[in-house]
């Protein structure tokens, strides 16, 4: 195989990365004076413990251009063309650094701004893997994936707004009001950046049910290859309920459950859940 798929660790593919032969570039997670590699030597529980102890969110950082170049180099030297999938450029500087690092390899490294994060990014990686198995060329894969970017539904429902408040994404009053009244906003990607849309009220299970109902109404036509149910260490009962609801409302050939990595968890908090897929 003369094509190597790679991605930022923020794609939240879980075991699917190994199964599909996708190499991951870890982003950095910084807890106080210590720096860790996302998906390598830090877990979401480490994030929860740190926030509970200090009241502060972790910081995150992208690899440098030189680090990206070092990551790409062994594959290029082995005669492969690399297709790399970055977290949205509006959420991180990773795409800028990866693009800079790729310049020294010319057309042997193709860098894609997925304009998504978490398994929204992962959906494009999986689609590229499907096409790779079909024998498509690197150019064909890159063009097809770039065309699919606007069709990726990247959305999720947080349980509480504590982490969004600490990250400056909502006010203290909004956080207190939402937590008191059990209001859960829909957070989704629009043109590569996160925005708050409609609000749901009630228990998480009730809100997830309404969220999935709304997704089914909003996307009557969709790519039925797969969807991801991705969560930040959510309650098992909530995940099971979401799977049942997705099976009721959609007809995906494959429903994959993944747990968000430390970078994504550090921004949304525990018990956040999203249903992500590609529309038509």
N, C-alpha and C positions, 0 to 999 in steps of 0.2 A: 504494500500500500504506500503510495507516494504522497499522501496527504495526511497531515497530523492536525487534529482538532485540539485546540487549547481554549481555556476560558479563565476569567477571574474566578476566585473561590466563591464570590457572591452569587454564582448561578444556582446554588443550593440543589445540586443534582443528587447528592447523597451517593449511594452505591451505584447509581446509574452512570456516574462518571467513569468508574472502574470498568463496568460492564461494557461501556461503549468505547473504552480506550481514550477517553478525554483527559488530557493533562491539565491540572489546575495550577494557577498562579495565585498563591495566597496574598491577600491584602493584610495589612498590619492592624492589630488591635492593641491599643495602649491603655493600660490600667495603672494610673499613677506614674511611677518611674519605670515600670516594666513594659516591654514590648513583646507581643506574641504574634504568631502566624495563624491567621484564620483557618480553621479546619485541621491544624497540625498539632499545636500544643496549648490550645485553649478551647473551652466548651461553653455553651450557653449558660450552664449553671455557674461558671466562673463569673459571667457577666452579672447574673442576678445577685450573687454574693457580694460582688464589688459595689453595686448600686445600693444594696441594702446597708452595707457597712459605711459607705462614704457619702451616699446621697448624690453622687455624681455619675453621669454616663461615661462609658469608655470613649476614648478618642479613636479615630480610625485614620489610616493613611495608605496611600497607594505606593506601590513599588516605584523606584526611580526608572528613568529611561535606560540606564545601564543595567539595572536588574532585569528589566524586561528583555533587553538584548541578550543577556546571559541565559535567560530562560529559553529564548527562541533558538539560540545558536546550535545546540546539539542536534536538534531536528533538521535544521538547514544543512548542517555538515553531514548528516546521514542521507542527504539527497531528497528530503521531503519539502513540500510546500506547506507552510503553517497557515491555518485560518484561526485567528484568535478572536474571542468574543468578550468584549468589555462590558462592565456595568455602565449604565447610561452616563454620558459625558456631563449631564446636568446634575448628577448626583456625586460624581467623583472625578478627580483629575487622572484616574487610571488610563482612560482612553488617550488622553494627550501624551502621557508618558509612554504608553505602549506604541503609539504611532511614531513617536520620536525614536524609540529603540529599534523599531522595525526598519527604519530608513536605510540602515547599512546593509540590509539583506535584499533590497530591491523588491522585485515581484515575488520573491520566495516567502514573504510573510504578508498576509492580508489581515488587516485589523478592522474589526467591525464594531461600531458603536451600536449596541443592541437597543438603545433608548429604553431599556427595561432594567429590572433588577430581580433578584431572587429567581424563582423558577420561571418567571416571565423571560428572563435571560436564558434560563435553562431550556425552555421550549424551543428557542431558536437553535441552540446547540443540538438538541435531539433531532430536530428537523434536518439539520446539516448532516448528522450521523445517518439518518435514513437515506438521504441522497447519496452519501458516500458509499453506502452498501449497494445502491443501485448503479454505481459506477460513474456518477457524475464527476465532471472536472471541477477543479478549485474555482475557476471563474464562474461556472454554472451554479455552484453552491452559493458562492458569495452574492451573486446577483439575485438568486431566488430568496435567500435569507433577508437581504436588504429590502426586497419588495414586501416581505411578510411583516416587517417591523410595526407598521401602523395597525396591524390586525391582532396583535398580541394583547389579550386582556390581562393586565397586571393589576390586581386589586386585592384588598384585604380588609378585615374588620379587627381593630384592636379591642381588647377587653377593657383596659383602662388607659387613660391619657397621661399617666405619670411620666412615661418615657418621652412622649411627644412634647410635653411641657418642658422637661429638663433639656430637651434638644432644641427648644425655642420654636416649636411648630404650633404651639397654642398657648394662650394666656393662662395664668393661675386661676382666674375666674372660670374660664372655659373648662379647665380640668376639674375643678371642684364641682361645678354644675353638672358636668357629664357623669362624673363618678357617683354623685348623689342621686341623680335622676336616671341612672342606668342608660345613658345615651352613648351610642357607639357609632362614630362616623365611618363612612366608607372612604377609604384612602385608595386612590388609584393613580396610575401613571397617565399623564397626558403630554404627548410630545416630549417624552423623556424626563419629565419631572413629576414629583408627587404632589397631588392636590386633594383637598377634602371635598367630597361631593355630598350626597344625601346623608341623612342621619337616621339611625334605627334606635328604637327604644325598647327596653325590656331585658330579659335574661340573654346571655350570649347565645343559647340555643335558639331562642325565638328570633334573635337578630340574624343569625346564620341562616335560618329557614327563609326569612324575608329576603336576605341578600341573594341566596341561590335562586329563589323565585324570580327576583328582578333580573338576574343574569340570564335566565332562560327566556324571559320576555324580551330582553334587550338584544340577545343573540340567537334568533330562531335558526340561523344558518351558521354552522361552525365546522371546523375541521374535527372530525370524530376520531382521529388517530389516537389522541391521548389528552388527558388533562392532569394537572398537578393539584393535589391538596397539600399545601405547604403551611406549616404552622411553627410557632416559636414555643416548642415544648408545651403544647396545649393539653388540656385534660383529655384523657383517652375517650371518655364518653362523648365529648364534643366532636372529636375527630370521627368517631364511629357514626355519629349522627350526620355529620357533613357528607360522609361517604354514602350513606343511605339516601340522603336528599339528592345528591348528584345523580345517583343511579335512577332515582324516580323522575328527575327532570331532564336528564341528558342520556345519550346513548354513545358514550365513549368506548372505544375498543379497549382502552387501557386507562386505568386511574391509578396514578402513582402518588404515594404519600412520601413527603420529605420533610425533614426538620430544618428550619432555617439555621444558618451558621451564625457565628458570633458577630460578624459585621452587621447583618440584618437584624438580629435579635437586639443588638445594642441600641437600635433606633426605635424599635416598636414595643419591646417588652414581652413578658410571658403571656401566653394564651391568645396571641394574635393568630388569625387563620384566614387563608385566602384560597380561592378556587381559580386557577389560572389555565387558560387555553387559548388557542388561536381561532379567531373568527373567520368567516368567509365574506 
